[in-house]
Amino acid sequence: MNTPVKVVIVDDHPMVAEGIQSILEAYDDIEILCALKNGREIVEQVQRLSPDVILMDLNMPDIGGLTATEMVLERCPDTRILILSMHDSPEYISSALSHGARGYVLKDVPPEKIKTAIDTVMQGERYLCTGAKGSLAPPNGDQREQLTGREQTVLLQLAQGKSNKEVALILDISVRTVETHRKNIKRKLGISSTAGLTRYALEHGVLQGTGVSL
């Protein structure tokens, strides 16, 4: 028998979490590890729990779904995160995907669609439910991809002249994760050098104040 897919549900509404849990517990190939109430709980526990898939609510107190997604993937890059949301606007969906989510599921979908989403991301593919697909417009080729909050944080540190190792210590992440963020920042901004990153930070006010809202 194949090993069940280990799933964690993160949602601050107990009734929603319990409903999803009861649906998924009916499947023999899924194991619900636990249900957590906010992003901070999953960030703190993800390495211990080591889930295959996280069903992550978008709007939660303390640490929201987008920031939690990015922080979880820094700790456990192989975890597949599915965003669960009531919002079907392109901005929400694009933002979720840019933060590293592997899929986006609207909360009002038929129960079996959640199982389909889990199966899809476990196969290494991206999953967008029908409602999300319909609202996600094709990207504008002239539009620069936006930096996530975490990428802005890393950019701020790099622009101040800090090394990858120093940034890793400050943010309590691995040097490899900093290097990945750095690569993504350069790709998104179309900048190839550290001097270019510093110039961008100066021109766009990243160095004013904290420059970041997580």
C-alpha positions, 0 to 999 in steps of 0.5 A: 500500500502506498504511503498516505499523503500527509496533510496539514490544514491551516485556517482560523475558522474552526468550522471550515477546518473541521469541514475540510478535515471530515471530507479528507478523512474519508480518503484512505490515501490521505492522513490529516496530521493536524489543523492549525489556526494561523500562519505562525503555528505552521511556520513554527511546526512545519519542520517537526510535522513535515507535511506533504501538502498544506491547505493554507487559508489566505486571511488569518491573524498574526501571520497571514497565508502569503507570508506563511507560505513563503516562510514555510517554503524557506524551511521546507522547500519540498512542501506543496502549499494549496491556498484556500480562499473565498477571493477569486480576483486575479490579484489574489491568485497571482500573488499566491502563486508568486509567493510559492503556492502550488495551487489555489482553491476557492472555498466554495468548490465541491469537496472532491475538488480539494482531493483533486487539488491535492492529487495534482500538486503531489504529481508535481503540477500546478492546480487552479480550480475552475473559478480561479482559472477563469479570473486569472488573466494572462500576464502582461509581457510588459509588466514587471513581476512584483517582489514578494514581501520576503524578497523585499526584505532580502533586497533591503539587506542586500542593498545595505551591503550585507553578504548572503551569510549576514542576511541569512543570520539576520533573517534566520534562514539558510544561505542557500535560501538567501541565494535563491531569493537573490536569484529570483529578485534579479530575475524579476527586476531584470538586474544582473549585478549587486550594484544594480540591486542597490541602485534599484533600492535607492530609486524605489525608496526601499532603503527609506524606513524599513522598506517592507511590510510583511 
